[in-house]
Amino acid sequence: MGRPPSILLDQVEDVIVAMLDSIPGKDTHWSRASVAARPGRSKSTIGRIWKRSDLKPHL
């Protein structure tokens, strides 16, 4: 069964919407660190969100 997810679906949506609705400042693309700094999530959590959502902002 596994442990319950530590981040809720609405929080995942907030991360994705924030990335799509804004630009990463002076950088050319979002990095895990820059996204993690905004909503207060860890870099590894952002990486898991990107993997599950099949997001590849570096491409």
C-alpha positions as CSV (number, residue, x, y, z in Angstrom):
1,M,0.0,0.0,0.0
2,G,2.8,2.5,0.8
3,R,2.8,5.7,2.7
4,P,0.4,8.5,1.8
5,P,1.8,11.3,-0.5
6,S,3.5,14.1,1.3
7,I,2.3,16.7,-1.2
8,L,-1.4,17.1,-2.0
9,L,-2.8,17.2,-5.5
10,D,-3.8,20.9,-5.2
11,Q,-0.3,21.7,-4.1
12,V,1.1,20.0,-7.2
13,E,-1.3,22.0,-9.3
14,D,-0.2,25.2,-7.6
15,V,3.5,24.4,-8.5
16,I,2.7,23.7,-12.1
17,V,0.4,26.8,-12.5
18,A,3.1,29.0,-10.9
19,M,5.7,27.7,-13.4
20,L,3.4,28.2,-16.4
21,D,2.1,31.7,-15.4
22,S,5.5,33.3,-14.7
23,I,8.9,33.5,-16.2
24,P,12.1,32.4,-14.3
25,G,13.6,35.8,-14.1
26,K,16.9,36.3,-15.8
27,D,17.3,32.5,-16.4
28,T,16.3,30.8,-19.7
29,H,14.3,28.0,-18.0
30,W,13.1,26.9,-14.6
31,S,15.4,24.8,-12.4
32,R,14.3,22.6,-9.5
33,A,16.0,25.0,-7.1
34,S,14.3,28.1,-8.5
35,V,10.8,26.4,-8.4
36,A,11.5,25.0,-4.9
37,A,12.3,28.5,-3.6
38,R,9.0,29.9,-4.6
39,P,6.4,27.7,-3.0
40,G,8.6,26.5,-0.2
41,R,9.1,22.9,-1.4
42,S,12.2,20.9,-1.6
43,K,14.2,20.3,-4.8
44,S,13.5,16.6,-4.6
45,T,9.7,17.2,-4.3
46,I,9.8,19.5,-7.4
47,G,11.7,16.7,-9.2
48,R,9.1,14.2,-8.3
49,I,6.3,16.5,-9.5
50,W,8.1,17.1,-12.8
51,K,8.6,13.3,-13.3
52,R,5.0,12.4,-12.5
53,S,3.7,15.2,-14.8
54,D,6.2,14.5,-17.5
55,L,7.5,18.1,-17.4
56,K,10.9,18.8,-18.9
57,P,11.5,22.6,-18.6
58,H,15.2,22.2,-19.6
59,L,14.2,20.9,-23.1
